[in-house]
Amino acid sequence: MFALLLLTSVLFSGLSALSPGSICHDNENNRAMCVRRDQCPEVLMVLEDGEAPQPCKTNGTEPLVCCYQISARNGDAITFVDVRPVGETAKTKCRQYSKYNERVVVSPLLMANAEDLINDECEFDKVELVVGGTLAEPKEFPHMAQIGYGEAHEVSWACGGSLISENFVLTAGHCLWRRNRGNASFVRLGVTNQSDTSQVQIQRVQRTFKFPRYVLVSHYNDVGLIRLEKNVEINSYVRPACIHHTPKILEHSKVIATGWGATAWAGDGSSQLLKVTLETFSHQRCNATYKRTFSGRLKSGILDDLMICAGSENDIKDTCQGDSGGPLQIYHEGDRDIRCMYDVVGITSFGIGCGLSTNIPGVYTRVSNYVQWIEDIVWPANETTLEPR
């Protein structure tokens, strides 16, 4: 016996008829499923209120509705089956957050019914861009977050992260708890120069989520999520980034790392957000560097599905202490509807010292491997079933 939960519906037109179970798309182009209207209790409730539901498509005389999620009932237990393909929600949200760059400008045309203009307010130039880094500009990386530990009167900002929604920050699993500091308790956003607090937003941590297969003594699956106590105020200084949802495909050989970490091994952290351009290293080459040194924590060596290695062939460029959890990113390209956005492709995880030599890459958690887990928590189809992991 199946109960069907309607989350969204849209009118579809076309010549060929669809039967129940056929794939349809909602008004945000998310994949869903066509079902009979009488199978959706929510649709029946809409009818009772005197409203007419929008059909998915007509199969003869049988009305169909485009249902976003299907739930299978077995007695009192309900198991949810999401028909969206992995990455679909992330892509939709990326496009949505990109709209925050748009500003309406009154049309200069002195004529009736002249339409207002939509301008993209891109706060940075796309350039090929932390040891060996250069200063980041205000608004250049509005998704950058600092993770703090301790009480409000004495917070230690010791990890980085990436804002990926109105109330979630993506970071490393080992940043959810730090030795001698305890659990992550605060997140700070809107910071470039730490001495300038004019645009700062500080949020308490409501809940943390570590990837189920991450354990502190291992470097595998080093990814975590932080839910903020309240939604952030999105503006040009604080805005979510996109998450890279295409499995293992990196069309760029260069990536950008950002952070406030030390600028030398065992050195002090930077008061200014730094950016550095790094080159991706092959799995084989990275494995040769790390497998022997980290044999206790990397029993299977560097796993290409889970990790990205990035460093510099010729210059001393690297991430360092304090950069953990921060993003490895690329400028978003390939979608004309999405501008002035970065894709977070990696999460700063670990390395051998930092900036000690060329040809020693740092290791970053590969975000595309965890998209489904991220989507299920950050944008759950059924919020009431969400539990910390």
C-alpha positions in Angstrom: 0.0 0.0 0.0 1.6 3.3 -1.1 0.8 6.7 0.2 2.0 9.5 -2.0 3.2 12.8 -0.7 2.8 15.8 -3.1 5.4 18.5 -2.6 5.0 20.3 -5.8 2.9 20.1 -9.0 3.0 21.9 -12.3 0.9 21.8 -15.5 2.6 19.8 -18.3 1.5 19.9 -21.9 2.3 17.6 -24.8 0.8 15.2 -27.4 1.8 11.8 -25.9 0.0 10.5 -22.9 1.9 9.5 -19.7 1.0 6.6 -17.5 1.4 6.5 -13.7 5.1 6.1 -12.8 6.4 8.1 -15.8 9.1 10.7 -15.1 8.0 14.3 -15.2 9.7 17.6 -14.2 8.5 20.3 -11.8 8.6 24.0 -12.5 12.2 24.2 -11.2 13.1 21.3 -13.6 13.5 18.8 -10.8 12.7 15.3 -11.8 9.6 13.8 -10.2 7.0 11.1 -11.0 3.5 11.2 -12.5 0.9 9.5 -10.4 -2.9 9.3 -10.4 -4.5 12.2 -8.6 -6.6 9.9 -6.3 -3.3 8.4 -5.0 -2.2 11.7 -3.5 -3.9 12.5 -0.1 -2.6 16.0 -0.3 -4.3 16.6 -3.6 -7.5 15.3 -2.1 -7.1 17.8 0.7 -6.7 20.6 -1.8 -9.9 19.4 -3.6 -11.7 19.5 -0.2 -10.7 23.1 0.2 -12.3 23.9 -3.2 -9.1 24.4 -5.1 -8.3 22.6 -8.4 -4.9 20.9 -8.5 -2.7 21.2 -11.6 -2.4 18.0 -13.5 0.9 16.5 -14.5 -0.5 15.4 -17.8 -3.6 13.7 -19.1 -3.5 10.0 -19.8 -6.8 9.7 -21.6 -9.4 10.8 -19.0 -7.3 9.9 -16.0 -5.8 13.0 -14.2 -2.1 12.7 -13.3 -0.1 14.8 -10.8 3.6 15.4 -10.8 4.7 14.2 -7.3 8.1 15.2 -6.0 8.5 12.4 -3.5 7.0 9.0 -3.0 6.5 7.4 0.4 6.0 3.7 1.0 4.0 2.7 4.0 4.5 -0.5 5.8 2.2 -0.6 8.8 2.9 2.6 10.8 6.4 3.0 9.3 7.0 5.2 6.3 10.2 5.0 4.2 10.7 7.9 1.9 12.1 7.4 -1.6 13.3 10.6 -3.3 13.0 10.4 -7.1 15.2 13.4 -7.6 18.6 12.6 -9.2 21.6 13.3 -7.0 22.8 16.9 -7.5 19.4 18.2 -8.8 18.6 20.1 -5.7 22.1 21.5 -5.4 21.9 22.8 -9.0 18.6 24.4 -8.4 19.8 26.1 -5.2 22.9 27.3 -6.9 20.8 29.1 -9.5 18.5 30.5 -6.8 21.5 31.9 -4.7 23.0 33.4 -7.9 19.9 35.6 -8.1 21.1 37.5 -5.0 23.6 39.2 -7.3 20.9 40.8 -9.3 19.8 44.4 -8.7 16.8 46.0 -10.3 17.6 49.3 -12.0 14.9 51.7 -13.1 14.7 52.0 -16.9 16.3 55.2 -18.3 13.7 55.2 -21.1 11.1 57.9 -20.6 8.2 56.0 -22.1 5.2 54.2 -20.8 5.6 50.5 -19.8 9.4 50.7 -20.0 10.7 47.6 -18.2 13.2 48.0 -15.4 16.7 46.6 -16.1 18.2 43.6 -14.2 21.9 44.1 -13.5 24.3 41.5 -12.1 26.2 43.0 -9.2 29.3 40.9 -9.4 31.7 42.0 -6.7 34.9 40.5 -8.1 36.7 39.9 -11.3 37.1 36.3 -12.4 40.8 35.6 -12.3 43.1 32.6 -12.1 43.9 32.9 -8.7 47.5 30.2 3.0 51.0 30.1 2.1 52.1 32.0 -1.0 48.6 33.6 -1.1 47.4 37.1 -1.9 44.8 39.2 -0.1 41.2 38.5 -0.9 38.9 41.5 -1.6 35.8 42.2 0.4 32.7 40.4 -1.1 35.0 38.2 -3.2 34.3 35.1 -1.2 31.0 35.8 0.6 30.5 32.2 1.5 33.6 32.0 3.7 32.9 31.2 7.3 35.0 30.9 10.4 34.2 28.3 13.0 34.6 29.1 16.6 35.0 27.1 19.8 34.3 28.1 23.4 32.0 30.5 25.1 30.7 33.9 23.7 33.1 35.9 25.9 36.2 34.0 24.6 35.7 32.4 21.2 38.7 30.7 19.5 38.3 30.9 15.7 40.2 27.8 14.6 38.6 26.3 11.4 37.1 27.5 8.2 33.9 26.5 6.3 31.6 27.4 3.4 28.1 28.7 3.7 26.0 26.6 1.3 22.5 27.6 2.3 20.6 30.1 4.5 21.5 28.1 7.6 24.1 25.4 6.8 27.9 25.5 6.7 30.0 22.8 5.0 33.3 22.0 6.8 35.7 19.2 7.6 34.5 16.4 10.0 37.5 17.1 12.2 36.3 20.7 12.6 33.1 19.7 14.4 35.2 19.1 17.5 38.8 20.2 18.3 41.1 18.8 20.9 41.4 21.2 23.8 38.6 23.4 22.4 35.6 21.1 22.4 32.6 21.3 20.1 32.1 23.9 17.4 29.9 26.6 19.0 29.8 29.6 16.8 30.1 30.6 13.1 31.3 34.0 11.9 30.4 35.3 8.4 30.9 38.5 6.5 34.6 38.7 7.4 37.6 39.5 5.2 39.8 41.6 7.4 39.2 40.3 11.0 39.7 43.8 12.4 36.8 45.1 10.3 33.5 43.9 11.9 31.2 46.2 10.0 29.5 43.4 8.0 30.0 40.5 10.5 27.3 38.1 11.3 27.8 35.7 14.2 25.6 32.7 14.6 25.4 30.0 17.3 25.7 26.4 16.2 22.4 24.6 16.6 23.5 21.1 15.5 26.4 19.4 13.8 26.4 16.4 11.5 29.4 14.3 10.7 29.4 11.9 7.8 28.5 8.4 9.2 31.7 6.7 8.1 34.0 9.4 9.3 36.1 8.5 12.4 38.6 10.9 14.0 41.6 8.6 13.7 41.2 8.3 10.0 41.4 10.9 7.2 38.7 9.3 5.1 35.3 10.9 4.7 36.5 14.1 6.5 33.3 16.1 5.9 30.8 17.7 8.3 27.8 20.0 8.3 26.9 22.7 10.8 23.3 23.9 11.1 23.0 27.5 12.4 20.6 28.6 15.0 19.0 31.1 12.6 19.0 31.9 8.9 21.7 34.3 7.9 20.9 37.7 6.3 22.0 37.2 2.7 23.7 40.2 1.1 26.8 41.0 -1.0 29.0 40.1 2.0 27.3 36.9 3.1 26.0 34.6 0.4 26.0 30.8 -0.1 28.3 29.1 -2.6 27.4 26.3 -4.9 28.5 22.7 -4.2 30.2 20.8 -7.0 27.8 18.0 -7.8 29.3 16.4 -10.9 31.1 13.2 -9.8 34.9 13.2 -10.2 34.8 15.7 -13.1 37.1 18.7 -12.6 37.4 20.5 -15.9 39.9 22.9 -14.3 43.5 22.0 -13.5 43.7 25.0 -11.2 41.7 25.6 -8.1 41.5 28.3 -5.4 41.9 27.8 -1.7 41.0 30.4 0.8 41.5 30.8 4.6 42.8 32.8 7.5 45.3 30.1 8.5 49.0 30.3 9.3 51.2 31.8 6.6 54.1 29.5 7.6 54.4 26.2 9.3 53.8 26.7 13.0 53.3 30.4 12.3 50.5 32.7 13.3 47.2 32.9 11.6 46.4 35.7 9.1 44.2 38.6 10.1 43.3 39.0 6.4 41.5 36.4 4.3 44.0 35.0 1.8 43.5 33.3 -1.6 45.9 31.0 -3.4 45.8 29.3 -6.8 46.8 25.6 -6.6 47.2 23.0 -9.2 45.5 19.6 -9.0 47.8 16.6 -8.7 47.1 13.1 -10.0 45.9 10.4 -7.7 48.9 8.2 -8.4 51.4 11.0 -7.7 49.6 12.1 -4.5 49.4 8.5 -3.3 53.2 8.1 -3.7 53.6 11.1 -1.4 51.2 10.1 1.4 50.7 6.4 1.6 53.9 5.6 3.4 53.9 8.7 5.6 50.3 8.3 6.7 50.1 4.5 6.6 48.4 4.3 10.0 45.6 6.7 9.0 45.5 5.9 5.3 45.4 2.2 5.2 44.0 2.3 1.6 46.2 5.2 0.6 44.8 8.2 -1.2 41.4 7.3 -2.6 40.6 9.3 -5.8 36.8 9.0 -5.2 37.1 10.6 -1.8 40.0 13.1 -2.1 41.5 15.8 -4.3 45.2 16.6 -4.1 46.3 20.2 -4.9 49.5 22.1 -4.5 52.2 23.8 -6.6 54.8 22.5 -9.0 57.1 25.5 -8.8 56.1 27.8 -6.0 55.6 27.5 -2.2 51.8 27.6 -2.2 49.7 25.7 0.3 47.0 25.8 2.9 48.1 25.6 6.6 46.9 25.3 10.2 43.7 27.2 10.7 42.6 26.7 7.0 41.0 23.3 7.9 37.4 23.0 6.8 37.7 25.9 4.3 36.8 25.5 0.6 38.8 24.5 -2.4 36.8 26.1 -5.2 36.4 27.0 -8.8 34.5 29.8 -10.6 31.2 28.5 -11.7 31.0 28.2 -15.5 28.8 26.5 -18.1 25.4 27.8 -17.0 24.4 31.2 -18.3 21.8 31.6 -15.6 24.5 31.4 -12.8 27.0 34.2 -12.5 29.4 35.5 -9.9 29.3 32.2 -8.0 32.0 29.7 -6.8 31.6 25.9 -6.8 33.1 24.3 -3.7 34.9 21.2 -5.0 36.9 20.3 -1.9 37.3 20.8 1.8 40.7 21.4 3.3 41.5 18.2 5.2 45.2 17.5 5.9 48.8 17.7 4.6 52.5 17.2 5.4 53.4 20.3 7.3 52.5 23.2 5.0 54.5 25.2 2.5 57.6 23.1 3.3 58.4 22.3 -0.3 57.0 22.3 -3.8 55.6 19.1 -5.2 54.0 18.2 -1.8 50.2 18.7 -2.3 47.6 19.1 0.4 44.7 16.8 0.6 41.1 17.9 0.3 37.8 16.0 0.7 36.1 15.6 -2.7 32.7 17.3 -2.2 31.0 15.6 -5.2 31.2 12.2 -3.5 29.0 13.5 -0.6 26.3 15.4 -2.6 23.4 13.1 -1.7 24.3 13.1 2.0 24.5 16.9 1.9 21.2 17.3 0.0 19.4 15.0 2.4 20.4 17.1 5.4 20.5 20.6 4.1 17.5 20.4 1.8 15.5 17.4 3.1 12.4 16.4 1.3 10.8 15.7 4.6 12.1 18.0 7.3 10.4 16.2 10.2 12.3 12.9 9.6 15.7 14.6 9.9 18.0 13.4 12.7 21.6 14.2 13.5 24.2 11.6 12.4 
